[in-house]
Amino acid sequence: MARQADHVERRRLFAAAALNVISRDGLEGLTLREVAREAGFTTGALTHYFQSKDEVLIAASEHAAEQVRAPMEEVALESSAREALRHLLYTALPTTTVMKARWRFWVAFWERAAHSPQVNRVMQERYREWSGRIASLIRRAQEQGEARADLDADLAARELVALVDGIGVQVLIAGKLAAPAQRQFIDSLIDVRLSPSAARDDHPVPARAPSRSSRAPA
């Protein structure tokens, strides 16, 4: 039993080291030798647990996910589902040094997923988990009367995911989107999509053509 516990702990150490390496140096900095060095072990020790960089990358992604699940689950317990949703999305924004590093890792994960079916499958699982968590809070907001009853929760969740992704990329590229502005973007989309008044905006009334007498001369 102790040997199994040591095995799990060793994998966790290597996963954490890989997360640090990629967050600091990007995907191009991910080598088995560098991960082993970061963890304080030999490359041979690392290859006893992982056979490829993709396996290391996937383990690092799970380690990152474990770090954010507990805070997200705690936020989801707020009595107001709408406020829980707002604060859940805030936790994913690159508003701190730690979260900016996590976003560098996530962008590297995207890049590798475009070329590796193995990594892509894991990425899709991460997105299903993330979107599902958001959609669940939207449905609870509907039950509480805090969101329009006719809203497609899954579609709205994908919109919010896309917004968070866009914010993350903009911060990494430009670095000028301050934390208050990031949160304001989230607030605005939540208000637009969830508020009962937003239902009218989904089916706008076509503009009436001007009458012949009011048209400008040709």
C-alpha atoms as an extended CHARMM CRD file, in Angstrom:
* protein
*
       218  EXT
         1         1  MET       CA              0.0000000000        0.0000000000        0.0000000000  PROA      1               0.0000000000
         2         2  ALA       CA              2.8310000000        2.3560000000        0.8600000000  PROA      2               0.0000000000
         3         3  ARG       CA              4.4850000000        1.6640000000       -2.4890000000  PROA      3               0.0000000000
         4         4  GLN       CA              1.2610000000        2.5810000000       -4.3100000000  PROA      4               0.0000000000
         5         5  ALA       CA              0.9990000000        5.8030000000       -2.3040000000  PROA      5               0.0000000000
         6         6  ASP       CA              4.6110000000        6.6380000000       -3.1910000000  PROA      6               0.0000000000
         7         7  HSD       CA              3.8550000000        5.9660000000       -6.8580000000  PROA      7               0.0000000000
         8         8  VAL       CA              0.8920000000        8.3620000000       -6.8310000000  PROA      8               0.0000000000
         9         9  GLU       CA              2.8610000000       11.0290000000       -4.9920000000  PROA      9               0.0000000000
        10        10  ARG       CA              5.7830000000       10.7380000000       -7.4040000000  PROA      10              0.0000000000
        11        11  ARG       CA              3.4880000000       11.1930000000      -10.4000000000  PROA      11              0.0000000000
        12        12  ARG       CA              1.9700000000       14.2210000000       -8.6930000000  PROA      12              0.0000000000
        13        13  LEU       CA              5.4080000000       15.7370000000       -8.1650000000  PROA      13              0.0000000000
        14        14  PHE       CA              6.3050000000       15.2910000000      -11.8210000000  PROA      14              0.0000000000
        15        15  ALA       CA              2.9320000000       16.7000000000      -12.9260000000  PROA      15              0.0000000000
        16        16  ALA       CA              3.4210000000       19.7820000000      -10.7460000000  PROA      16              0.0000000000
        17        17  ALA       CA              6.9440000000       20.2190000000      -12.1190000000  PROA      17              0.0000000000
        18        18  ALA       CA              5.6800000000       20.0000000000      -15.7060000000  PROA      18              0.0000000000
        19        19  LEU       CA              3.0010000000       22.5790000000      -14.9280000000  PROA      19              0.0000000000
        20        20  ASN       CA              5.6580000000       24.9350000000      -13.5860000000  PROA      20              0.0000000000
        21        21  VAL       CA              7.9410000000       24.4070000000      -16.5750000000  PROA      21              0.0000000000
        22        22  ILE       CA              5.2330000000       25.0770000000      -19.1650000000  PROA      22              0.0000000000
        23        23  SER       CA              3.8000000000       28.0340000000      -17.2540000000  PROA      23              0.0000000000
        24        24  ARG       CA              7.2650000000       29.5680000000      -17.1540000000  PROA      24              0.0000000000
        25        25  ASP       CA              8.8420000000       28.5110000000      -20.4610000000  PROA      25              0.0000000000
        26        26  GLY       CA              5.9470000000       27.5440000000      -22.7080000000  PROA      26              0.0000000000
        27        27  LEU       CA              5.4980000000       24.3290000000      -24.6360000000  PROA      27              0.0000000000
        28        28  GLU       CA              8.8910000000       24.6790000000      -26.2830000000  PROA      28              0.0000000000
        29        29  GLY       CA             10.4820000000       24.4880000000      -22.8260000000  PROA      29              0.0000000000
        30        30  LEU       CA              8.8260000000       21.1690000000      -22.0300000000  PROA      30              0.0000000000
        31        31  THR       CA             11.4560000000       18.4460000000      -22.1350000000  PROA      31              0.0000000000
        32        32  LEU       CA             11.6190000000       15.3190000000      -20.0230000000  PROA      32              0.0000000000
        33        33  ARG       CA             15.0230000000       16.4150000000      -18.7780000000  PROA      33              0.0000000000
        34        34  GLU       CA             13.7600000000       19.8560000000      -17.6910000000  PROA      34              0.0000000000
        35        35  VAL       CA             10.7090000000       18.4120000000      -15.9420000000  PROA      35              0.0000000000
        36        36  ALA       CA             12.8780000000       15.8960000000      -14.1050000000  PROA      36              0.0000000000
        37        37  ARG       CA             15.2870000000       18.6610000000      -13.0730000000  PROA      37              0.0000000000
        38        38  GLU       CA             12.3990000000       20.8380000000      -11.8710000000  PROA      38              0.0000000000
        39        39  ALA       CA             11.1080000000       17.9540000000       -9.7470000000  PROA      39              0.0000000000
        40        40  GLY       CA             14.5630000000       17.1680000000       -8.3780000000  PROA      40              0.0000000000
        41        41  PHE       CA             14.9190000000       13.7520000000      -10.0060000000  PROA      41              0.0000000000
        42        42  THR       CA             16.8150000000       12.1510000000      -12.8700000000  PROA      42              0.0000000000
        43        43  THR       CA             15.3520000000       11.7860000000      -16.3420000000  PROA      43              0.0000000000
        44        44  GLY       CA             15.4220000000        8.0300000000      -15.8090000000  PROA      44              0.0000000000
        45        45  ALA       CA             13.1710000000        8.3860000000      -12.7680000000  PROA      45              0.0000000000
        46        46  LEU       CA             10.7050000000       10.4210000000      -14.8080000000  PROA      46              0.0000000000
        47        47  THR       CA             10.5550000000        7.9450000000      -17.6890000000  PROA      47              0.0000000000
        48        48  HSD       CA              9.6220000000        5.2420000000      -15.1910000000  PROA      48              0.0000000000
        49        49  TYR       CA              6.2520000000        7.0090000000      -14.8680000000  PROA      49              0.0000000000
        50        50  PHE       CA              5.7980000000        8.7450000000      -18.2330000000  PROA      50              0.0000000000
        51        51  GLN       CA              6.7320000000        7.5040000000      -21.6810000000  PROA      51              0.0000000000
        52        52  SER       CA              6.2160000000       10.7120000000      -23.6610000000  PROA      52              0.0000000000
        53        53  LYS       CA              5.8850000000       14.4760000000      -23.3690000000  PROA      53              0.0000000000
        54        54  ASP       CA              2.1850000000       14.1580000000      -24.1560000000  PROA      54              0.0000000000
        55        55  GLU       CA              1.6920000000       11.9440000000      -21.1080000000  PROA      55              0.0000000000
        56        56  VAL       CA              3.5120000000       14.5100000000      -18.9800000000  PROA      56              0.0000000000
        57        57  LEU       CA              1.4080000000       17.3120000000      -20.4470000000  PROA      57              0.0000000000
        58        58  ILE       CA             -1.8290000000       15.4600000000      -19.7070000000  PROA      58              0.0000000000
        59        59  ALA       CA             -0.7380000000       14.7780000000      -16.1250000000  PROA      59              0.0000000000
        60        60  ALA       CA              0.0820000000       18.4680000000      -15.7210000000  PROA      60              0.0000000000
        61        61  SER       CA             -3.3770000000       19.4180000000      -17.0170000000  PROA      61              0.0000000000
        62        62  GLU       CA             -5.0240000000       17.1720000000      -14.4430000000  PROA      62              0.0000000000
        63        63  HSD       CA             -2.8710000000       18.6710000000      -11.6970000000  PROA      63              0.0000000000
        64        64  ALA       CA             -3.9560000000       22.1560000000      -12.7870000000  PROA      64              0.0000000000
        65        65  ALA       CA             -7.5980000000       21.0530000000      -12.8410000000  PROA      65              0.0000000000
        66        66  GLU       CA             -7.3220000000       19.6340000000       -9.3230000000  PROA      66              0.0000000000
        67        67  GLN       CA             -6.0410000000       22.9690000000       -8.0680000000  PROA      67              0.0000000000
        68        68  VAL       CA             -9.0530000000       24.9160000000       -9.3370000000  PROA      68              0.0000000000
        69        69  ARG       CA            -11.8430000000       22.4060000000       -8.6700000000  PROA      69              0.0000000000
        70        70  ALA       CA            -12.0700000000       23.0110000000       -4.9190000000  PROA      70              0.0000000000
        71        71  PRO       CA            -12.3750000000       26.8230000000       -5.1980000000  PROA      71              0.0000000000
        72        72  MET       CA            -14.9220000000       26.4380000000       -8.0040000000  PROA      72              0.0000000000
        73        73  GLU       CA            -16.9900000000       23.9560000000       -6.0140000000  PROA      73              0.0000000000
        74        74  GLU       CA            -16.9180000000       26.2750000000       -2.9950000000  PROA      74              0.0000000000
        75        75  VAL       CA            -18.1000000000       29.2350000000       -5.0690000000  PROA      75              0.0000000000
        76        76  ALA       CA            -20.9320000000       27.1460000000       -6.5090000000  PROA      76              0.0000000000
        77        77  LEU       CA            -22.4100000000       26.7670000000       -3.0110000000  PROA      77              0.0000000000
        78        78  GLU       CA            -23.4410000000       30.4330000000       -2.8330000000  PROA      78              0.0000000000
        79        79  SER       CA            -27.1690000000       30.7740000000       -2.2520000000  PROA      79              0.0000000000
        80        80  SER       CA            -27.6780000000       32.9370000000       -5.3260000000  PROA      80              0.0000000000
        81        81  ALA       CA            -26.9380000000       30.8740000000       -8.4290000000  PROA      81              0.0000000000
        82        82  ARG       CA            -26.4360000000       34.0040000000      -10.4940000000  PROA      82              0.0000000000
        83        83  GLU       CA            -23.8150000000       35.3570000000       -8.1150000000  PROA      83              0.0000000000
        84        84  ALA       CA            -22.2380000000       31.9130000000       -7.9040000000  PROA      84              0.0000000000
        85        85  LEU       CA            -21.9750000000       31.9080000000      -11.6960000000  PROA      85              0.0000000000
        86        86  ARG       CA            -20.4040000000       35.3580000000      -11.6900000000  PROA      86              0.0000000000
        87        87  HSD       CA            -17.8030000000       34.3990000000       -9.0890000000  PROA      87              0.0000000000
        88        88  LEU       CA            -17.1460000000       31.0440000000      -10.7580000000  PROA      88              0.0000000000
        89        89  LEU       CA            -16.1720000000       32.8180000000      -13.9660000000  PROA      89              0.0000000000
        90        90  TYR       CA            -14.0610000000       35.2910000000      -12.0170000000  PROA      90              0.0000000000
        91        91  THR       CA            -11.9540000000       32.3900000000      -10.6910000000  PROA      91              0.0000000000
        92        92  ALA       CA            -10.9070000000       31.5040000000      -14.2560000000  PROA      92              0.0000000000
        93        93  LEU       CA             -9.7920000000       34.9990000000      -15.2700000000  PROA      93              0.0000000000
        94        94  PRO       CA             -6.0900000000       35.8900000000      -15.5740000000  PROA      94              0.0000000000
        95        95  THR       CA             -6.2780000000       38.5570000000      -12.8830000000  PROA      95              0.0000000000
        96        96  THR       CA             -3.3580000000       37.2900000000      -10.7710000000  PROA      96              0.0000000000
        97        97  THR       CA              0.1960000000       36.2100000000      -11.4400000000  PROA      97              0.0000000000
        98        98  VAL       CA             -0.7290000000       32.6080000000      -10.6940000000  PROA      98              0.0000000000
        99        99  MET       CA             -3.6830000000       32.6250000000      -13.0700000000  PROA      99              0.0000000000
       100       100  LYS       CA             -1.6800000000       34.2780000000      -15.8410000000  PROA      100             0.0000000000
       101       101  ALA       CA              0.8000000000       31.4110000000      -15.5260000000  PROA      101             0.0000000000
       102       102  ARG       CA             -2.0720000000       28.9350000000      -15.7110000000  PROA      102             0.0000000000
       103       103  TRP       CA             -3.2900000000       30.6200000000      -18.8700000000  PROA      103             0.0000000000
       104       104  ARG       CA              0.1590000000       30.2610000000      -20.4350000000  PROA      104             0.0000000000
       105       105  PHE       CA             -0.1020000000       26.5660000000      -19.6810000000  PROA      105             0.0000000000
       106       106  TRP       CA             -3.6150000000       26.3300000000      -21.0870000000  PROA      106             0.0000000000
       107       107  VAL       CA             -2.6130000000       28.0130000000      -24.3590000000  PROA      107             0.0000000000
       108       108  ALA       CA              0.2830000000       25.5530000000      -24.6630000000  PROA      108             0.0000000000
       109       109  PHE       CA             -2.2220000000       22.7560000000      -24.0800000000  PROA      109             0.0000000000
       110       110  TRP       CA             -4.3910000000       24.0980000000      -26.9150000000  PROA      110             0.0000000000
       111       111  GLU       CA             -1.4010000000       24.2000000000      -29.2070000000  PROA      111             0.0000000000
       112       112  ARG       CA             -0.4530000000       20.6010000000      -28.5450000000  PROA      112             0.0000000000
       113       113  ALA       CA             -4.0840000000       19.4420000000      -28.7730000000  PROA      113             0.0000000000
       114       114  ALA       CA             -4.1590000000       20.6220000000      -32.3930000000  PROA      114             0.0000000000
       115       115  HSD       CA             -1.5390000000       17.9770000000      -33.2400000000  PROA      115             0.0000000000
       116       116  SER       CA             -2.0640000000       15.1840000000      -30.7090000000  PROA      116             0.0000000000
       117       117  PRO       CA             -5.3400000000       13.1900000000      -30.6380000000  PROA      117             0.0000000000
       118       118  GLN       CA             -4.4330000000       11.9780000000      -27.1490000000  PROA      118             0.0000000000
       119       119  VAL       CA             -4.0780000000       15.5050000000      -25.7840000000  PROA      119             0.0000000000
       120       120  ASN       CA             -7.1130000000       16.6790000000      -27.7660000000  PROA      120             0.0000000000
       121       121  ARG       CA             -9.3360000000       14.0750000000      -26.0960000000  PROA      121             0.0000000000
       122       122  VAL       CA             -8.2750000000       15.2940000000      -22.6690000000  PROA      122             0.0000000000
       123       123  MET       CA             -8.7920000000       18.9160000000      -23.6750000000  PROA      123             0.0000000000
       124       124  GLN       CA            -12.3280000000       18.1090000000      -24.8060000000  PROA      124             0.0000000000
       125       125  GLU       CA            -12.9780000000       16.4530000000      -21.4450000000  PROA      125             0.0000000000
       126       126  ARG       CA            -11.7560000000       19.5730000000      -19.6520000000  PROA      126             0.0000000000
       127       127  TYR       CA            -14.0840000000       21.7500000000      -21.7210000000  PROA      127             0.0000000000
       128       128  ARG       CA            -17.0530000000       19.4550000000      -21.1020000000  PROA      128             0.0000000000
       129       129  GLU       CA            -16.4040000000       19.6500000000      -17.3730000000  PROA      129             0.0000000000
       130       130  TRP       CA            -16.0160000000       23.4400000000      -17.4560000000  PROA      130             0.0000000000
       131       131  SER       CA            -19.0580000000       24.0850000000      -19.6700000000  PROA      131             0.0000000000
       132       132  GLY       CA            -21.1320000000       21.6310000000      -17.6490000000  PROA      132             0.0000000000
       133       133  ARG       CA            -20.2720000000       23.3990000000      -14.4200000000  PROA      133             0.0000000000
       134       134  ILE       CA            -21.3940000000       26.7250000000      -15.9010000000  PROA      134             0.0000000000
       135       135  ALA       CA            -24.5780000000       25.2980000000      -17.4500000000  PROA      135             0.0000000000
       136       136  SER       CA            -25.5220000000       23.7070000000      -14.1230000000  PROA      136             0.0000000000
       137       137  LEU       CA            -25.4050000000       27.0940000000      -12.3920000000  PROA      137             0.0000000000
       138       138  ILE       CA            -27.4210000000       28.7030000000      -15.1860000000  PROA      138             0.0000000000
       139       139  ARG       CA            -30.1260000000       26.0580000000      -14.7530000000  PROA      139             0.0000000000
       140       140  ARG       CA            -30.1560000000       26.6580000000      -11.0060000000  PROA      140             0.0000000000
       141       141  ALA       CA            -30.4830000000       30.3880000000      -11.6850000000  PROA      141             0.0000000000
       142       142  GLN       CA            -33.4940000000       29.6010000000      -13.8760000000  PROA      142             0.0000000000
       143       143  GLU       CA            -35.0410000000       27.5580000000      -11.0590000000  PROA      143             0.0000000000
       144       144  GLN       CA            -34.4800000000       30.4610000000       -8.6610000000  PROA      144             0.0000000000
       145       145  GLY       CA            -36.0220000000       32.9600000000      -11.0560000000  PROA      145             0.0000000000
       146       146  GLU       CA            -32.6730000000       34.7190000000      -11.5700000000  PROA      146             0.0000000000
       147       147  ALA       CA            -32.4530000000       33.8600000000      -15.2570000000  PROA      147             0.0000000000
       148       148  ARG       CA            -34.9400000000       33.7140000000      -18.0930000000  PROA      148             0.0000000000
       149       149  ALA       CA            -36.7690000000       30.4080000000      -18.2350000000  PROA      149             0.0000000000
       150       150  ASP       CA            -36.4560000000       30.1130000000      -22.0300000000  PROA      150             0.0000000000
       151       151  LEU       CA            -32.6690000000       30.4660000000      -22.0580000000  PROA      151             0.0000000000
       152       152  ASP       CA            -30.6940000000       27.5780000000      -23.5600000000  PROA      152             0.0000000000
       153       153  ALA       CA            -28.3080000000       26.9170000000      -20.6620000000  PROA      153             0.0000000000
       154       154  ASP       CA            -25.8400000000       24.9060000000      -22.7250000000  PROA      154             0.0000000000
       155       155  LEU       CA            -25.6160000000       27.5770000000      -25.4250000000  PROA      155             0.0000000000
       156       156  ALA       CA            -25.2250000000       30.3470000000      -22.8550000000  PROA      156             0.0000000000
       157       157  ALA       CA            -22.4970000000       28.3230000000      -21.1390000000  PROA      157             0.0000000000
       158       158  ARG       CA            -20.5740000000       28.0320000000      -24.4040000000  PROA      158             0.0000000000
       159       159  GLU       CA            -20.8690000000       31.7940000000      -24.9060000000  PROA      159             0.0000000000
       160       160  LEU       CA            -19.4310000000       32.4320000000      -21.4580000000  PROA      160             0.0000000000
       161       161  VAL       CA            -16.6250000000       29.9330000000      -22.0390000000  PROA      161             0.0000000000
       162       162  ALA       CA            -15.7840000000       31.6770000000      -25.3040000000  PROA      162             0.0000000000
       163       163  LEU       CA            -15.6900000000       35.0420000000      -23.5300000000  PROA      163             0.0000000000
       164       164  VAL       CA            -13.3610000000       33.7660000000      -20.8090000000  PROA      164             0.0000000000
       165       165  ASP       CA            -11.0860000000       32.2130000000      -23.4460000000  PROA      165             0.0000000000
       166       166  GLY       CA            -11.0260000000       35.4840000000      -25.3650000000  PROA      166             0.0000000000
       167       167  ILE       CA            -10.1300000000       37.4580000000      -22.2600000000  PROA      167             0.0000000000
       168       168  GLY       CA             -7.3400000000       35.0210000000      -21.4430000000  PROA      168             0.0000000000
       169       169  VAL       CA             -5.8180000000       35.2700000000      -24.9050000000  PROA      169             0.0000000000
       170       170  GLN       CA             -6.0790000000       39.0740000000      -24.9530000000  PROA      170             0.0000000000
       171       171  VAL       CA             -4.3060000000       39.3620000000      -21.6080000000  PROA      171             0.0000000000
       172       172  LEU       CA             -1.4960000000       37.0750000000      -22.7500000000  PROA      172             0.0000000000
       173       173  ILE       CA             -1.0720000000       38.8950000000      -26.0660000000  PROA      173             0.0000000000
       174       174  ALA       CA             -1.6230000000       42.5270000000      -25.0880000000  PROA      174             0.0000000000
       175       175  GLY       CA             -1.3360000000       42.3910000000      -21.3080000000  PROA      175             0.0000000000
       176       176  LYS       CA             -3.3450000000       45.5820000000      -20.9050000000  PROA      176             0.0000000000
       177       177  LEU       CA             -6.7570000000       44.3140000000      -19.8410000000  PROA      177             0.0000000000
       178       178  ALA       CA             -6.9610000000       45.1630000000      -16.1460000000  PROA      178             0.0000000000
       179       179  ALA       CA             -8.7540000000       42.9110000000      -13.6710000000  PROA      179             0.0000000000
       180       180  PRO       CA            -11.7620000000       45.2570000000      -13.2110000000  PROA      180             0.0000000000
       181       181  ALA       CA            -12.2930000000       45.3670000000      -16.9800000000  PROA      181             0.0000000000
       182       182  GLN       CA            -12.1150000000       41.5770000000      -17.1980000000  PROA      182             0.0000000000
       183       183  ARG       CA            -14.7950000000       41.2120000000      -14.5400000000  PROA      183             0.0000000000
       184       184  GLN       CA            -16.9080000000       43.9030000000      -16.2080000000  PROA      184             0.0000000000
       185       185  PHE       CA            -16.9510000000       41.8880000000      -19.4340000000  PROA      185             0.0000000000
       186       186  ILE       CA            -18.2470000000       38.9000000000      -17.4690000000  PROA      186             0.0000000000
       187       187  ASP       CA            -20.8610000000       41.0000000000      -15.6780000000  PROA      187             0.0000000000
       188       188  SER       CA            -22.0970000000       42.5010000000      -18.9380000000  PROA      188             0.0000000000
       189       189  LEU       CA            -22.5950000000       39.1840000000      -20.7200000000  PROA      189             0.0000000000
       190       190  ILE       CA            -24.3060000000       37.6230000000      -17.7070000000  PROA      190             0.0000000000
       191       191  ASP       CA            -26.6700000000       40.5880000000      -17.4730000000  PROA      191             0.0000000000
       192       192  VAL       CA            -27.4190000000       40.5190000000      -21.1970000000  PROA      192             0.0000000000
       193       193  ARG       CA            -27.9770000000       36.7790000000      -21.5020000000  PROA      193             0.0000000000
       194       194  LEU       CA            -29.6580000000       35.9390000000      -18.2020000000  PROA      194             0.0000000000
       195       195  SER       CA            -31.8780000000       38.9410000000      -17.5220000000  PROA      195             0.0000000000
       196       196  PRO       CA            -35.5670000000       38.5080000000      -18.4230000000  PROA      196             0.0000000000
       197       197  SER       CA            -35.4170000000       41.6900000000      -20.4970000000  PROA      197             0.0000000000
       198       198  ALA       CA            -32.8150000000       40.0180000000      -22.7340000000  PROA      198             0.0000000000
       199       199  ALA       CA            -35.5120000000       37.7440000000      -24.1470000000  PROA      199             0.0000000000
       200       200  ARG       CA            -36.7490000000       40.6160000000      -26.2690000000  PROA      200             0.0000000000
       201       201  ASP       CA            -33.3090000000       41.0710000000      -27.7870000000  PROA      201             0.0000000000
       202       202  ASP       CA            -33.1370000000       37.4960000000      -29.0850000000  PROA      202             0.0000000000
       203       203  HSD       CA            -35.8820000000       38.1560000000      -31.6220000000  PROA      203             0.0000000000
       204       204  PRO       CA            -35.5700000000       41.7930000000      -32.6290000000  PROA      204             0.0000000000
       205       205  VAL       CA            -38.4120000000       43.3060000000      -34.5890000000  PROA      205             0.0000000000
       206       206  PRO       CA            -37.2810000000       44.0080000000      -38.1530000000  PROA      206             0.0000000000
       207       207  ALA       CA            -36.8970000000       47.6820000000      -38.8920000000  PROA      207             0.0000000000
       208       208  ARG       CA            -39.7790000000       49.0480000000      -40.9400000000  PROA      208             0.0000000000
       209       209  ALA       CA            -38.9070000000       50.2810000000      -44.3640000000  PROA      209             0.0000000000
       210       210  PRO       CA            -39.3730000000       54.0470000000      -44.7090000000  PROA      210             0.0000000000
       211       211  SER       CA            -42.4970000000       55.1440000000      -46.5100000000  PROA      211             0.0000000000
       212       212  ARG       CA            -42.1780000000       56.4010000000      -50.0690000000  PROA      212             0.0000000000
       213       213  SER       CA            -42.7920000000       59.9670000000      -48.9690000000  PROA      213             0.0000000000
       214       214  SER       CA            -39.9870000000       59.8440000000      -46.3790000000  PROA      214             0.0000000000
       215       215  ARG       CA            -37.3400000000       58.4020000000      -48.6900000000  PROA      215             0.0000000000
       216       216  ALA       CA            -34.5420000000       60.6410000000      -49.8390000000  PROA      216             0.0000000000
       217       217  PRO       CA            -34.6600000000       61.5230000000      -53.5250000000  PROA      217             0.0000000000
       218       218  ALA       CA            -32.5830000000       59.3180000000      -55.7930000000  PROA      218             0.0000000000
